[in-house]
Amino acid sequence: MGEIKVDMTQEKKKLEELIANNDAAKKAYDEFQAKIAFQEQLIQMRKSENMTQTDVAHVSGLTQQAVSRIEKGQGLSFNSLIKYLHGIGCELKITKVC
């Protein structure tokens, strides 16, 4: 199989144009970015506590597979998220975005 070459600058420009001209696309993109940022924050917080997924599973009562799914944003329930957060010594707070 041959390599597929992608010009990331060009692709980013296309995405920015799409988002600028389409409110639904902008909303979807913003939601995706927020989801990715949240997932990265979960992983960073776990690692800052020097915990493995297995450690979090042990203290939270979740399985390691459930912890992995939470960090991947898959099959997430509110209850499992709360257990995960408590397992890494965190809590959920909601703030208004202006």
GITA-V677068 format. One record per residue. N is the residue number from 1. RES is the residue in three letters. D_CENTER is the distance of its C-alpha to the mean C-alpha in Angstrom with 2 decimals. Layout:
N & RES & D_CENTER
N & RES & D_CENTER
This chain:
1 & MET & 32.23
2 & GLY & 32.08
3 & GLU & 29.29
4 & ILE & 27.56
5 & LYS & 27.55
6 & VAL & 25.06
7 & ASP & 25.72
8 & MET & 22.33
9 & THR & 24.14
10 & GLN & 25.64
11 & GLU & 22.47
12 & LYS & 20.73
13 & LYS & 23.90
14 & LYS & 23.89
15 & LEU & 20.36
16 & GLU & 21.39
17 & GLU & 24.58
18 & LEU & 22.98
19 & ILE & 20.71
20 & ALA & 23.74
21 & ASN & 25.93
22 & ASN & 23.87
23 & ASP & 22.45
24 & ALA & 20.62
25 & ALA & 18.98
26 & LYS & 18.05
27 & LYS & 16.54
28 & ALA & 14.48
29 & TYR & 13.41
30 & ASP & 12.59
31 & GLU & 10.50
32 & PHE & 8.57
33 & GLN & 8.33
34 & ALA & 7.31
35 & LYS & 4.36
36 & ILE & 3.54
37 & ALA & 5.25
38 & PHE & 4.20
39 & GLN & 2.25
40 & GLU & 5.28
41 & GLN & 7.26
42 & LEU & 7.37
43 & ILE & 8.57
44 & GLN & 10.77
45 & MET & 12.22
46 & ARG & 13.08
47 & LYS & 14.66
48 & SER & 16.45
49 & GLU & 18.08
50 & ASN & 19.16
51 & MET & 17.79
52 & THR & 17.06
53 & GLN & 15.20
54 & THR & 18.79
55 & ASP & 19.59
56 & VAL & 16.88
57 & ALA & 18.14
58 & HIS & 21.65
59 & VAL & 21.37
60 & SER & 19.17
61 & GLY & 21.12
62 & LEU & 18.28
63 & THR & 18.72
64 & GLN & 17.04
65 & GLN & 15.96
66 & ALA & 14.35
67 & VAL & 12.49
68 & SER & 11.33
69 & ARG & 10.35
70 & ILE & 8.33
71 & GLU & 6.38
72 & LYS & 6.32
73 & GLY & 5.70
74 & GLN & 9.46
75 & GLY & 12.37
76 & LEU & 10.90
77 & SER & 13.86
78 & PHE & 14.39
79 & ASN & 16.78
80 & SER & 14.72
81 & LEU & 11.96
82 & ILE & 15.03
83 & LYS & 16.50
84 & TYR & 13.57
85 & LEU & 13.59
86 & HIS & 17.36
87 & GLY & 17.35
88 & ILE & 15.85
89 & GLY & 18.13
90 & CYS & 15.92
91 & GLU & 16.21
92 & LEU & 14.58
93 & LYS & 16.27
94 & ILE & 16.33
95 & THR & 17.74
96 & LYS & 19.35
97 & VAL & 18.46
98 & CYS & 21.79
